[in-house]
Amino acid sequence: MTKGELEAEFTKQIVRFEKEYLGRGPIDARSYLINDMVIVRLRGVMTPVEEKLAENKEGQALVKEARRQLFETSRPILAGFVKDVLDTELIDLFSDISTETGERIIVFTVKKNFGKN
């Protein structure tokens, strides 16, 4: 597969993961293979309940913490996507969500170097 095809397939798997495990798929999703990282940008991932909770500071913290915990418990699934789609091992992963815009960024560090984008 070309780099673009790998990025598209990885994005497809992440969108499926978001829908099945976190309750809602993104409005827009993109993945980028850059050196030894996979950067995923997801827009519009918050559920209506999360959007309502995010209307105040306490709710924003609750949404972020719930998403963080769900994400951490899903690490084996995400490592499987890295192995199956990209044929490499996951080293680590990082994620954050903006409760203001509903945008989520995920950064995977992996063993393979894909070169610059």
N, CA, C and O atoms as a Tinker XYZ file with bonds, in Angstrom:
   468  protein
     1  N      0.833000   -1.189000    0.000000    73     2
     2  CA     0.000000    0.000000    0.000000    64     1     3
     3  C      0.874000    1.248000    0.000000    63     2     4     5
     4  O      1.978000    1.263000    0.546000    81     3
     5  N      0.346000    2.293000   -0.629000    73     3     6
     6  CA     1.045000    3.576000   -0.595000    64     5     7
     7  C      0.828000    4.229000    0.768000    63     6     8     9
     8  O     -0.012000    3.793000    1.555000    81     7
     9  N      1.587000    5.263000    1.024000    73     7    10
    10  CA     1.440000    5.993000    2.283000    64     9    11
    11  C      0.017000    6.547000    2.414000    63    10    12    13
    12  O     -0.582000    6.469000    3.486000    81    11
    13  N     -0.516000    7.098000    1.343000    73    11    14
    14  CA    -1.876000    7.629000    1.358000    64    13    15
    15  C     -2.916000    6.553000    1.628000    63    14    16    17
    16  O     -3.888000    6.792000    2.344000    81    15
    17  N     -2.719000    5.374000    1.060000    73    15    18
    18  CA    -3.645000    4.262000    1.295000    64    17    19
    19  C     -3.573000    3.788000    2.747000    63    18    20    21
    20  O     -4.596000    3.464000    3.351000    81    19
    21  N     -2.364000    3.750000    3.303000    73    19    22
    22  CA    -2.208000    3.385000    4.717000    64    21    23
    23  C     -2.907000    4.394000    5.619000    63    22    24    25
    24  O     -3.596000    4.016000    6.566000    81    23
    25  N     -2.727000    5.685000    5.322000    73    23    26
    26  CA    -3.381000    6.727000    6.111000    64    25    27
    27  C     -4.904000    6.589000    6.044000    63    26    28    29
    28  O     -5.590000    6.708000    7.060000    81    27
    29  N     -5.423000    6.338000    4.845000    73    27    30
    30  CA    -6.873000    6.189000    4.669000    64    29    31
    31  C     -7.408000    4.972000    5.420000    63    30    32    33
    32  O     -8.459000    5.052000    6.056000    81    31
    33  N     -6.703000    3.856000    5.352000    73    31    34
    34  CA    -7.151000    2.649000    6.045000    64    33    35
    35  C     -7.071000    2.823000    7.557000    63    34    36    37
    36  O     -7.956000    2.371000    8.285000    81    35
    37  N     -6.025000    3.468000    8.025000    73    35    38
    38  CA    -5.900000    3.705000    9.466000    64    37    39
    39  C     -7.036000    4.610000    9.942000    63    38    40    41
    40  O     -7.627000    4.366000   10.994000    81    39
    41  N     -7.338000    5.646000    9.175000    73    39    42
    42  CA    -8.444000    6.544000    9.505000    64    41    43
    43  C     -9.750000    5.770000    9.593000    63    42    44    45
    44  O    -10.536000    5.976000   10.518000    81    43
    45  N     -9.980000    4.893000    8.648000    73    43    46
    46  CA   -11.195000    4.071000    8.628000    64    45    47
    47  C    -11.332000    3.249000    9.916000    63    46    48    49
    48  O    -12.420000    3.154000   10.483000    81    47
    49  N    -10.230000    2.661000   10.369000    73    47    50
    50  CA   -10.249000    1.864000   11.592000    64    49    51
    51  C    -10.512000    2.727000   12.827000    63    50    52    53
    52  O    -11.239000    2.312000   13.730000    81    51
    53  N     -9.930000    3.914000   12.869000    73    51    54
    54  CA   -10.137000    4.823000   13.999000    64    53    55
    55  C    -11.586000    5.300000   14.047000    63    54    56    57
    56  O    -12.171000    5.390000   15.126000    81    55
    57  N    -12.168000    5.606000   12.894000    73    55    58
    58  CA   -13.573000    6.026000   12.842000    64    57    59
    59  C    -14.466000    4.903000   13.358000    63    58    60    61
    60  O    -15.388000    5.151000   14.135000    81    59
    61  N    -14.200000    3.685000   12.936000    73    59    62
    62  CA   -14.966000    2.535000   13.426000    64    61    63
    63  C    -14.824000    2.398000   14.943000    63    62    64    65
    64  O    -15.812000    2.171000   15.641000    81    63
    65  N    -13.607000    2.533000   15.449000    73    63    66
    66  CA   -13.345000    2.481000   16.890000    64    65    67
    67  C    -14.150000    3.550000   17.627000    63    66    68    69
    68  O    -14.797000    3.251000   18.631000    81    67
    69  N    -14.117000    4.776000   17.146000    73    67    70
    70  CA   -14.850000    5.877000   17.791000    64    69    71
    71  C    -16.341000    5.556000   17.861000    63    70    72    73
    72  O    -16.978000    5.787000   18.889000    81    71
    73  N    -16.893000    5.029000   16.783000    73    71    74
    74  CA   -18.324000    4.700000   16.751000    64    73    75
    75  C    -18.657000    3.568000   17.708000    63    74    76    77
    76  O    -19.608000    3.669000   18.483000    81    75
    77  N    -17.885000    2.493000   17.662000    73    75    78
    78  CA   -18.207000    1.290000   18.425000    64    77    79
    79  C    -17.875000    1.402000   19.913000    63    78    80    81
    80  O    -18.632000    0.906000   20.748000    81    79
    81  N    -16.769000    2.039000   20.253000    73    79    82
    82  CA   -16.307000    2.036000   21.634000    64    81    83
    83  C    -16.559000    3.334000   22.390000    63    82    84    85
    84  O    -16.644000    3.330000   23.618000    81    83
    85  N    -16.680000    4.442000   21.668000    73    83    86
    86  CA   -16.835000    5.722000   22.346000    64    85    87
    87  C    -18.182000    6.373000   22.075000    63    86    88    89
    88  O    -18.454000    7.455000   22.594000    81    87
    89  N    -19.023000    5.744000   21.279000    73    87    90
    90  CA   -20.400000    6.189000   21.148000    64    89    91
    91  C    -20.756000    7.067000   19.977000    63    90    92    93
    92  O    -21.938000    7.257000   19.692000    81    91
    93  N    -19.773000    7.607000   19.289000    73    91    94
    94  CA   -20.081000    8.475000   18.153000    64    93    95
    95  C    -18.869000    8.580000   17.239000    63    94    96    97
    96  O    -17.735000    8.728000   17.696000    81    95
    97  N    -19.128000    8.502000   15.956000    73    95    98
    98  CA   -18.063000    8.698000   14.985000    64    97    99
    99  C    -17.865000   10.177000   14.708000    63    98   100   101
   100  O    -18.772000   10.979000   14.929000    81    99
   101  N    -16.698000   10.538000   14.231000    73    99   102
   102  CA   -16.415000   11.948000   13.948000    64   101   103
   103  C    -17.114000   12.425000   12.676000    63   102   104   105
   104  O    -17.492000   11.631000   11.815000    81   103
   105  N    -17.272000   13.734000   12.587000    73   103   106
   106  CA   -17.795000   14.354000   11.369000    64   105   107
   107  C    -16.720000   14.309000   10.286000    63   106   108   109
   108  O    -17.020000   14.106000    9.109000    81   107
   109  N    -15.468000   14.502000   10.694000    73   107   110
   110  CA   -14.336000   14.483000    9.768000    64   109   111
   111  C    -13.165000   13.811000   10.465000    63   110   112   113
   112  O    -12.983000   13.966000   11.672000    81   111
   113  N    -12.374000   13.067000    9.709000    73   111   114
   114  CA   -11.221000   12.368000   10.284000    64   113   115
   115  C    -10.090000   12.328000    9.270000    63   114   116   117
   116  O    -10.317000   12.131000    8.076000    81   115
   117  N     -8.877000   12.515000    9.753000    73   115   118
   118  CA    -7.669000   12.440000    8.920000    64   117   119
   119  C     -6.545000   11.821000    9.721000    63   118   120   121
   120  O     -6.420000   12.067000   10.921000    81   119
   121  N     -5.728000   11.020000    9.063000    73   119   122
   122  CA    -4.530000   10.445000    9.689000    64   121   123
   123  C     -3.323000   10.832000    8.863000    63   122   124   125
   124  O     -3.398000   10.933000    7.638000    81   123
   125  N     -2.205000   11.050000    9.545000    73   123   126
   126  CA    -0.965000   11.448000    8.890000    64   125   127
   127  C      0.175000   10.594000    9.425000    63   126   128   129
   128  O      0.384000   10.528000   10.636000    81   127
   129  N      0.907000    9.944000    8.540000    73   127   130
   130  CA     2.099000    9.182000    8.915000    64   129   131
   131  C      3.293000   10.109000    8.749000    63   130   132   133
   132  O      3.646000   10.492000    7.634000    81   131
   133  N      3.909000   10.464000    9.870000    73   131   134
   134  CA     5.043000   11.382000    9.845000    64   133   135
   135  C      6.163000   10.781000   10.687000    63   134   136   137
   136  O      6.038000   10.646000   11.904000    81   135
   137  N      7.246000   10.427000   10.028000    73   135   138
   138  CA     8.365000    9.792000   10.695000    64   137   139
   139  C      7.883000    8.582000   11.486000    63   138   140   141
   140  O      7.316000    7.661000   10.899000    81   139
   141  N      8.090000    8.557000   12.794000    73   139   142
   142  CA     7.676000    7.406000   13.604000    64   141   143
   143  C      6.402000    7.703000   14.403000    63   142   144   145
   144  O      6.201000    7.189000   15.503000    81   143
   145  N      5.546000    8.557000   13.810000    73   143   146
   146  CA     4.300000    8.922000   14.473000    64   145   147
   147  C      3.118000    8.792000   13.517000    63   146   148   149
   148  O      3.253000    8.935000   12.302000    81   147
   149  N      1.971000    8.519000   14.100000    73   147   150
   150  CA     0.710000    8.609000   13.375000    64   149   151
   151  C     -0.099000    9.661000   14.113000    63   150   152   153
   152  O     -0.388000    9.519000   15.301000    81   151
   153  N     -0.458000   10.710000   13.402000    73   151   154
   154  CA    -1.245000   11.773000   13.988000    64   153   155
   155  C     -2.650000   11.686000   13.405000    63   154   156   157
   156  O     -2.834000   11.690000   12.188000    81   155
   157  N     -3.630000   11.608000   14.289000    73   155   158
   158  CA    -5.026000   11.500000   13.871000    64   157   159
   159  C     -5.771000   12.728000   14.386000    63   158   160   161
   160  O     -5.693000   13.084000   15.562000    81   159
   161  N     -6.493000   13.362000   13.467000    73   159   162
   162  CA    -7.299000   14.538000   13.824000    64   161   163
   163  C     -8.760000   14.206000   13.548000    63   162   164   165
   164  O     -9.136000   13.886000   12.421000    81   163
   165  N     -9.573000   14.288000   14.590000    73   163   166
   166  CA   -10.995000   13.969000   14.491000    64   165   167
   167  C    -11.802000   15.202000   14.850000    63   166   168   169
   168  O    -11.523000   15.863000   15.850000    81   167
   169  N    -12.792000   15.511000   14.045000    73   167   170
   170  CA   -13.661000   16.660000   14.325000    64   169   171
   171  C    -15.073000   16.165000   14.594000    63   170   172   173
   172  O    -15.565000   15.250000   13.935000    81   171
   173  N    -15.715000   16.789000   15.577000    73   171   174
   174  CA   -17.110000   16.474000   15.862000    64   173   175
   175  C    -17.315000   15.125000   16.513000    63   174   176   177
   176  O    -18.166000   14.354000   16.067000    81   175
   177  N    -16.559000   14.813000   17.559000    73   175   178
   178  CA   -16.655000   13.491000   18.185000    64   177   179
   179  C    -17.496000   13.464000   19.454000    63   178   180   181
   180  O    -17.811000   12.386000   19.957000    81   179
   181  N    -17.862000   14.615000   19.975000    73   179   182
   182  CA   -18.599000   14.620000   21.242000    64   181   183
   183  C    -20.060000   14.222000   21.034000    63   182   184   185
   184  O    -20.699000   14.610000   20.055000    81   183
   185  N    -20.564000   13.441000   21.981000    73   183   186
   186  CA   -21.975000   13.055000   21.964000    64   185   187
   187  C    -22.816000   14.236000   22.451000    63   186   188   189
   188  O    -22.274000   15.164000   23.052000    81   187
   189  N    -24.128000   14.221000   22.204000    73   187   190
   190  CA   -24.977000   15.299000   22.720000    64   189   191
   191  C    -24.892000   15.448000   24.241000    63   190   192   193
   192  O    -24.932000   16.566000   24.754000    81   191
   193  N    -24.777000   14.346000   24.956000    73   191   194
   194  CA   -24.645000   14.411000   26.415000    64   193   195
   195  C    -23.341000   15.101000   26.797000    63   194   196   197
   196  O    -23.327000   15.938000   27.700000    81   195
   197  N    -22.245000   14.761000   26.122000    73   195   198
   198  CA   -20.956000   15.402000   26.407000    64   197   199
   199  C    -21.017000   16.897000   26.095000    63   198   200   201
   200  O    -20.473000   17.712000   26.840000    81   199
   201  N    -21.675000   17.252000   25.002000    73   199   202
   202  CA   -21.807000   18.674000   24.654000    64   201   203
   203  C    -22.553000   19.434000   25.749000    63   202   204   205
   204  O    -22.176000   20.552000   26.099000    81   203
   205  N    -23.599000   18.833000   26.285000    73   203   206
   206  CA   -24.361000   19.467000   27.367000    64   205   207
   207  C    -23.500000   19.594000   28.625000    63   206   208   209
   208  O    -23.480000   20.645000   29.267000    81   207
   209  N    -22.788000   18.514000   28.974000    73   207   210
   210  CA   -21.908000   18.555000   30.141000    64   209   211
   211  C    -20.828000   19.623000   29.999000    63   210   212   213
   212  O    -20.451000   20.258000   30.983000    81   211
   213  N    -20.337000   19.822000   28.796000    73   211   214
   214  CA   -19.216000   20.733000   28.556000    64   213   215
   215  C    -19.599000   22.209000   28.647000    63   214   216   217
   216  O    -18.777000   23.086000   28.381000    81   215
   217  N    -20.839000   22.479000   29.020000    73   215   218
   218  CA   -21.270000   23.867000   29.138000    64   217   219
   219  C    -20.715000   24.565000   30.379000    63   218   220   221
   220  O    -20.813000   25.786000   30.502000    81   219
   221  N    -20.125000   23.782000   31.311000    73   219   222
   222  CA   -19.493000   24.404000   32.476000    64   221   223
   223  C    -18.165000   23.711000   32.771000    63   222   224   225
   224  O    -17.892000   22.624000   32.263000    81   223
   225  N    -17.353000   24.349000   33.590000    73   223   226
   226  CA   -15.991000   23.856000   33.874000    64   225   227
   227  C    -15.969000   22.448000   34.453000    63   226   228   229
   228  O    -15.151000   21.625000   34.042000    81   227
   229  N    -16.855000   22.162000   35.400000    73   227   230
   230  CA   -16.879000   20.833000   36.018000    64   229   231
   231  C    -17.231000   19.768000   34.983000    63   230   232   233
   232  O    -16.639000   18.689000   34.966000    81   231
   233  N    -18.186000   20.075000   34.134000    73   231   234
   234  CA   -18.582000   19.141000   33.088000    64   233   235
   235  C    -17.475000   18.920000   32.071000    63   234   236   237
   236  O    -17.287000   17.802000   31.593000    81   235
   237  N    -16.745000   19.969000   31.738000    73   235   238
   238  CA   -15.628000   19.847000   30.806000    64   237   239
   239  C    -14.583000   18.881000   31.356000    63   238   240   241
   240  O    -14.069000   18.023000   30.638000    81   239
   241  N    -14.279000   19.038000   32.646000    73   239   242
   242  CA   -13.299000   18.145000   33.281000    64   241   243
   243  C    -13.811000   16.709000   33.289000    63   242   244   245
   244  O    -13.042000   15.773000   33.069000    81   243
   245  N    -15.087000   16.533000   33.538000    73   243   246
   246  CA   -15.682000   15.197000   33.548000    64   245   247
   247  C    -15.604000   14.535000   32.172000    63   246   248   249
   248  O    -15.258000   13.358000   32.069000    81   247
   249  N    -15.922000   15.283000   31.119000    73   247   250
   250  CA   -15.852000   14.756000   29.751000    64   249   251
   251  C    -14.422000   14.342000   29.418000    63   250   252   253
   252  O    -14.193000   13.253000   28.891000    81   251
   253  N    -13.469000   15.207000   29.724000    73   251   254
   254  CA   -12.069000   14.905000   29.429000    64   253   255
   255  C    -11.600000   13.656000   30.179000    63   254   256   257
   256  O    -10.930000   12.799000   29.604000    81   255
   257  N    -11.950000   13.556000   31.452000    73   255   258
   258  CA   -11.507000   12.415000   32.254000    64   257   259
   259  C    -12.172000   11.120000   31.784000    63   258   260   261
   260  O    -11.509000   10.086000   31.696000    81   259
   261  N    -13.448000   11.161000   31.486000    73   259   262
   262  CA   -14.145000    9.956000   31.000000    64   261   263
   263  C    -13.539000    9.494000   29.675000    63   262   264   265
   264  O    -13.299000    8.301000   29.486000    81   263
   265  N    -13.294000   10.420000   28.767000    73   263   266
   266  CA   -12.681000   10.070000   27.477000    64   265   267
   267  C    -11.270000    9.512000   27.676000    63   266   268   269
   268  O    -10.880000    8.551000   27.012000    81   267
   269  N    -10.515000   10.110000   28.583000    73   267   270
   270  CA    -9.151000    9.639000   28.839000    64   269   271
   271  C     -9.180000    8.194000   29.343000    63   270   272   273
   272  O     -8.410000    7.355000   28.875000    81   271
   273  N    -10.068000    7.910000   30.296000    73   271   274
   274  CA   -10.137000    6.562000   30.852000    64   273   275
   275  C    -10.603000    5.544000   29.820000    63   274   276   277
   276  O    -10.047000    4.449000   29.742000    81   275
   277  N    -11.606000    5.884000   29.036000    73   275   278
   278  CA   -12.065000    4.977000   27.977000    64   277   279
   279  C    -10.945000    4.699000   26.977000    63   278   280   281
   280  O    -10.756000    3.570000   26.524000    81   279
   281  N    -10.220000    5.746000   26.652000    73   279   282
   282  CA    -9.122000    5.626000   25.693000    64   281   283
   283  C     -8.020000    4.715000   26.240000    63   282   284   285
   284  O     -7.505000    3.862000   25.517000    81   283
   285  N     -7.660000    4.893000   27.504000    73   283   286
   286  CA    -6.611000    4.068000   28.116000    64   285   287
   287  C     -6.992000    2.595000   28.155000    63   286   288   289
   288  O     -6.149000    1.731000   27.917000    81   287
   289  N     -8.249000    2.302000   28.451000    73   287   290
   290  CA    -8.665000    0.900000   28.509000    64   289   291
   291  C     -8.750000    0.271000   27.125000    63   290   292   293
   292  O     -8.811000   -0.952000   27.000000    81   291
   293  N     -8.754000    1.100000   26.087000    73   291   294
   294  CA    -8.842000    0.608000   24.708000    64   293   295
   295  C     -7.477000    0.448000   24.048000    63   294   296   297
   296  O     -7.400000    0.153000   22.856000    81   295
   297  N     -6.425000    0.635000   24.790000    73   295   298
   298  CA    -5.075000    0.565000   24.222000    64   297   299
   299  C     -4.809000   -0.725000   23.438000    63   298   300   301
   300  O     -4.227000   -0.646000   22.357000    81   299
   301  N     -5.207000   -1.916000   23.930000    73   299   302
   302  CA    -4.951000   -3.132000   23.150000    64   301   303
   303  C     -5.629000   -3.119000   21.760000    63   302   304   305
   304  O     -5.070000   -3.630000   20.789000    81   303
   305  N     -6.806000   -2.544000   21.682000    73   303   306
   306  CA    -7.507000   -2.450000   20.396000    64   305   307
   307  C     -6.732000   -1.544000   19.452000    63   306   308   309
   308  O     -6.526000   -1.881000   18.287000    81   307
   309  N     -6.305000   -0.398000   19.956000    73   307   310
   310  CA    -5.558000    0.557000   19.144000    64   309   311
   311  C     -4.208000   -0.013000   18.719000    63   310   312   313
   312  O     -3.770000    0.210000   17.590000    81   311
   313  N     -3.552000   -0.738000   19.603000    73   311   314
   314  CA    -2.284000   -1.399000   19.245000    64   313   315
   315  C     -2.527000   -2.406000   18.127000    63   314   316   317
   316  O     -1.675000   -2.584000   17.256000    81   315
   317  N     -3.680000   -3.063000   18.146000    73   315   318
   318  CA    -4.038000   -4.000000   17.085000    64   317   319
   319  C     -4.180000   -3.307000   15.744000    63   318   320   321
   320  O     -3.754000   -3.853000   14.727000    81   319
   321  N     -4.773000   -2.110000   15.714000    73   319   322
   322  CA    -4.881000   -1.355000   14.463000    64   321   323
   323  C     -3.498000   -1.020000   13.924000    63   322   324   325
   324  O     -3.247000   -1.132000   12.724000    81   323
   325  N     -2.608000   -0.611000   14.814000    73   323   326
   326  CA    -1.246000   -0.266000   14.400000    64   325   327
   327  C     -0.568000   -1.487000   13.779000    63   326   328   329
   328  O      0.075000   -1.377000   12.735000    81   327
   329  N     -0.708000   -2.626000   14.404000    73   327   330
   330  CA    -0.087000   -3.863000   13.913000    64   329   331
   331  C     -0.723000   -4.318000   12.598000    63   330   332   333
   332  O     -0.023000   -4.611000   11.629000    81   331
   333  N     -2.053000   -4.373000   12.576000    73   331   334
   334  CA    -2.758000   -4.893000   11.401000    64   333   335
   335  C     -2.646000   -3.994000   10.180000    63   334   336   337
   336  O     -2.409000   -4.480000    9.074000    81   335
   337  N     -2.813000   -2.701000   10.365000    73   335   338
   338  CA    -2.831000   -1.775000    9.234000    64   337   339
   339  C     -1.433000   -1.324000    8.838000    63   338   340   341
   340  O     -1.108000   -1.264000    7.652000    81   339
   341  N     -0.608000   -1.007000    9.827000    73   339   342
   342  CA     0.696000   -0.402000    9.545000    64   341   343
   343  C      1.869000   -1.369000    9.657000    63   342   344   345
   344  O      3.002000   -1.016000    9.327000    81   343
   345  N      1.600000   -2.586000   10.121000    73   343   346
   346  CA     2.622000   -3.619000   10.250000    64   345   347
   347  C      3.813000   -3.154000   11.096000    63   346   348   349
   348  O      4.972000   -3.325000   10.719000    81   347
   349  N      3.491000   -2.566000   12.238000    73   347   350
   350  CA     4.525000   -2.138000   13.171000    64   349   351
   351  C      3.956000   -2.211000   14.583000    63   350   352   353
   352  O      2.770000   -2.482000   14.772000    81   351
   353  N      4.800000   -1.969000   15.554000    73   351   354
   354  CA     4.401000   -2.039000   16.961000    64   353   355
   355  C      4.125000   -0.644000   17.512000    63   354   356   357
   356  O      4.798000    0.326000   17.162000    81   355
   357  N      3.132000   -0.568000   18.368000    73   355   358
   358  CA     2.825000    0.664000   19.076000    64   357   359
   359  C      3.823000    0.841000   20.215000    63   358   360   361
   360  O      4.060000   -0.085000   20.990000    81   359
   361  N      4.404000    2.030000   20.313000    73   359   362
   362  CA     5.270000    2.358000   21.439000    64   361   363
   363  C      4.445000    3.060000   22.513000    63   362   364   365
   364  O      4.449000    2.655000   23.676000    81   363
   365  N      3.737000    4.118000   22.112000    73   363   366
   366  CA     2.921000    4.856000   23.072000    64   365   367
   367  C      1.845000    5.624000   22.327000    63   366   368   369
   368  O      1.887000    5.745000   21.103000    81   367
   369  N      0.877000    6.143000   23.077000    73   367   370
   370  CA    -0.162000    6.953000   22.466000    64   369   371
   371  C     -0.608000    8.042000   23.411000    63   370   372   373
   372  O     -0.554000    7.901000   24.633000    81   371
   373  N     -1.048000    9.128000   22.816000    73   371   374
   374  CA    -1.447000   10.321000   23.548000    64   373   375
   375  C     -2.708000   10.864000   22.896000    63   374   376   377
   376  O     -2.865000   10.790000   21.678000    81   375
   377  N     -3.604000   11.410000   23.707000    73   375   378
   378  CA    -4.842000   11.934000   23.149000    64   377   379
   379  C     -5.367000   13.069000   24.015000    63   378   380   381
   380  O     -5.155000   13.100000   25.227000    81   379
   381  N     -6.055000   13.996000   23.367000    73   379   382
   382  CA    -6.768000   15.037000   24.091000    64   381   383
   383  C     -7.961000   15.455000   23.241000    63   382   384   385
   384  O     -7.957000   15.315000   22.018000    81   383
   385  N     -8.975000   15.968000   23.918000    73   383   386
   386  CA   -10.179000   16.437000   23.244000    64   385   387
   387  C    -10.450000   17.863000   23.687000    63   386   388   389
   388  O    -10.283000   18.205000   24.857000    81   387
   389  N    -10.866000   18.682000   22.750000    73   387   390
   390  CA   -11.293000   20.040000   23.077000    64   389   391
   391  C    -12.786000   19.998000   23.370000    63   390   392   393
   392  O    -13.584000   19.638000   22.505000    81   391
   393  N    -13.159000   20.366000   24.585000    73   391   394
   394  CA   -14.575000   20.393000   24.927000    64   393   395
   395  C    -15.250000   21.637000   24.349000    63   394   396   397
   396  O    -16.473000   21.771000   24.399000    81   395
   397  N    -14.448000   22.535000   23.808000    73   395   398
   398  CA   -15.001000   23.738000   23.179000    64   397   399
   399  C    -15.386000   23.470000   21.724000    63   398   400   401
   400  O    -16.452000   23.888000   21.273000    81   399
   401  N    -14.515000   22.771000   20.994000    73   399   402
   402  CA   -14.759000   22.551000   19.558000    64   401   403
   403  C    -15.185000   21.126000   19.225000    63   402   404   405
   404  O    -15.682000   20.878000   18.127000    81   403
   405  N    -15.002000   20.189000   20.143000    73   403   406
   406  CA   -15.320000   18.790000   19.856000    64   405   407
   407  C    -14.277000   18.123000   18.976000    63   406   408   409
   408  O    -14.551000   17.095000   18.357000    81   407
   409  N    -13.089000   18.696000   18.917000    73   407   410
   410  CA   -12.005000   18.129000   18.118000    64   409   411
   411  C    -11.108000   17.283000   19.018000    63   410   412   413
   412  O    -10.831000   17.637000   20.164000    81   411
   413  N    -10.664000   16.161000   18.466000    73   411   414
   414  CA    -9.790000   15.255000   19.207000    64   413   415
   415  C     -8.523000   15.008000   18.396000    63   414   416   417
   416  O     -8.578000   14.811000   17.182000    81   415
   417  N     -7.394000   15.020000   19.075000    73   415   418
   418  CA    -6.108000   14.698000   18.451000    64   417   419
   419  C     -5.557000   13.459000   19.145000    63   418   420   421
   420  O     -5.556000   13.368000   20.373000    81   419
   421  N     -5.096000   12.516000   18.350000    73   419   422
   422  CA    -4.448000   11.313000   18.878000    64   421   423
   423  C     -3.081000   11.212000   18.222000    63   422   424   425
   424  O     -2.965000   11.347000   17.004000    81   423
   425  N     -2.056000   10.977000   19.010000    73   423   426
   426  CA    -0.711000   10.779000   18.489000    64   425   427
   427  C     -0.240000    9.389000   18.923000    63   426   428   429
   428  O     -0.190000    9.076000   20.113000    81   427
   429  N      0.099000    8.575000   17.942000    73   427   430
   430  CA     0.663000    7.247000   18.183000    64   429   431
   431  C      2.149000    7.327000   17.876000    63   430   432   433
   432  O      2.526000    7.843000   16.824000    81   431
   433  N      2.997000    6.835000   18.759000    73   431   434
   434  CA     4.401000    6.654000   18.403000    64   433   435
   435  C      4.582000    5.171000   18.125000    63   434   436   437
   436  O      4.085000    4.316000   18.858000    81   435
   437  N      5.307000    4.888000   17.046000    73   435   438
   438  CA     5.450000    3.510000   16.573000    64   437   439
   439  C      6.913000    3.189000   16.268000    63   438   440   441
   440  O      7.757000    4.083000   16.226000    81   439
   441  N      7.200000    1.913000   16.059000    73   439   442
   442  CA     8.584000    1.482000   15.807000    64   441   443
   443  C      9.053000    1.782000   14.389000    63   442   444   445
   444  O     10.244000    2.007000   14.171000    81   443
   445  N      8.141000    1.791000   13.423000    73   443   446
   446  CA     8.507000    2.026000   12.026000    64   445   447
   447  C      8.622000    3.515000   11.734000    63   446   448   449
   448  O      7.873000    4.319000   12.288000    81   447
   449  N      9.565000    3.885000   10.860000    73   447   450
   450  CA     9.708000    5.264000   10.426000    64   449   451
   451  C      9.123000    5.374000    9.013000    63   450   452   453
   452  O      9.623000    4.739000    8.085000    81   451
   453  N      8.076000    6.172000    8.850000    73   451   454
   454  CA     7.411000    6.322000    7.563000    64   453   455
   455  C      7.979000    7.482000    6.742000    63   454   456   457
   456  O      7.549000    7.691000    5.608000    81   455
   457  N      8.925000    8.232000    7.284000    73   455   458
   458  CA     9.482000    9.382000    6.585000    64   457   459
   459  C      8.597000   10.595000    6.751000    63   458   460   461
   460  O      7.537000   10.524000    7.374000    81   459
   461  N      9.033000   11.705000    6.194000    73   459   462
   462  CA     8.274000   12.950000    6.298000    64   461   463
   463  C      7.058000   12.883000    5.396000    63   462   464   465
   464  O      7.026000   12.154000    4.405000    81   463
   465  N      6.047000   13.678000    5.776000    73   463   466
   466  CA     4.796000   13.720000    5.008000    64   465   467
   467  C      4.915000   14.571000    3.785000    63   466   468
   468  O      3.950000   14.709000    3.033000    81   467
